[in-house]
């Protein structure tokens, strides 16, 4: 039986993450200039999306006693 190796996701390397990171501030400012702004939940959810997978925002250290794998898993 083969076992798949654990590989940590790195969302910050994905295109969608990079596009949102590069343009979110401008998007929010444009919405505010037009007088409407964005709902609080939209700003919160974009922020949560950008934090997802970021080890500096929190993680769990895991250990498998069977195979001795040690890894950190970022909170999502």
C-alpha positions as CSV (number, residue, x, y, z in Angstrom):
1,X,0.0,0.0,0.0
2,X,1.5,3.4,-1.0
3,X,1.0,6.4,1.3
4,X,0.7,9.9,-0.2
5,X,3.2,12.3,1.2
6,X,1.8,15.4,3.0
7,X,2.4,18.6,1.1
8,X,1.5,21.9,2.7
9,X,-0.8,24.1,0.7
10,X,0.6,27.5,0.0
11,X,-2.3,29.7,-1.1
12,X,-0.1,32.8,-1.3
13,X,1.5,31.3,-4.3
14,X,-1.8,30.9,-6.2
15,X,-2.9,33.4,-8.8
16,X,-6.2,34.3,-7.1
17,X,-4.5,35.0,-3.8
18,X,-1.9,37.2,-5.6
19,X,-4.5,39.1,-7.6
20,X,-6.6,39.8,-4.4
21,X,-3.5,40.9,-2.5
22,X,-2.5,43.2,-5.2
23,X,-5.9,44.8,-5.7
24,X,-8.0,44.6,-2.6
25,X,-7.1,48.0,-1.1
26,X,-7.8,49.7,-4.5
27,X,-11.1,47.8,-4.8
28,X,-12.2,48.9,-1.3
29,X,-11.2,52.5,-1.9
30,X,-13.1,52.7,-5.2
31,X,-16.2,51.3,-3.6
32,X,-16.0,53.9,-0.9
33,X,-15.4,56.8,-3.4
34,X,-18.6,55.7,-5.2
35,X,-20.4,56.3,-1.9
36,X,-21.5,52.8,-1.2
37,X,-18.5,51.1,0.2
38,X,-18.4,47.3,0.8
39,X,-20.4,45.5,3.4
40,X,-18.4,44.7,6.5
41,X,-18.7,40.9,5.9
42,X,-17.2,41.3,2.4
43,X,-14.1,43.0,3.8
44,X,-13.9,40.4,6.6
45,X,-14.2,37.5,4.2
46,X,-11.5,38.8,1.9
47,X,-9.3,39.3,5.0
48,X,-10.0,35.7,6.1
49,X,-9.3,34.4,2.6
50,X,-5.9,36.1,2.6
51,X,-5.1,34.8,6.1
52,X,-6.0,31.2,5.2
53,X,-2.9,29.0,5.1
54,X,-0.6,31.7,6.5
55,X,1.5,30.0,9.2
56,X,2.0,33.4,11.0
57,X,-1.8,33.5,11.6
58,X,-1.8,30.2,13.5
59,X,-1.0,26.5,13.0
60,X,-1.1,23.1,14.7
61,X,2.0,20.9,15.0
62,X,1.1,17.3,14.2
63,X,3.0,14.1,14.7
64,X,2.3,10.6,13.4
65,X,3.7,8.0,15.7
66,X,3.3,5.3,13.0
67,X,5.5,6.9,10.4
68,X,7.2,9.6,12.6
69,X,6.0,12.4,10.3
70,X,6.2,15.8,12.0
71,X,4.5,18.7,10.2
72,X,2.8,22.0,10.8
73,X,-0.6,22.6,9.4
74,X,-1.8,26.2,8.9
75,X,-5.3,27.1,10.2
76,X,-7.8,27.7,7.4
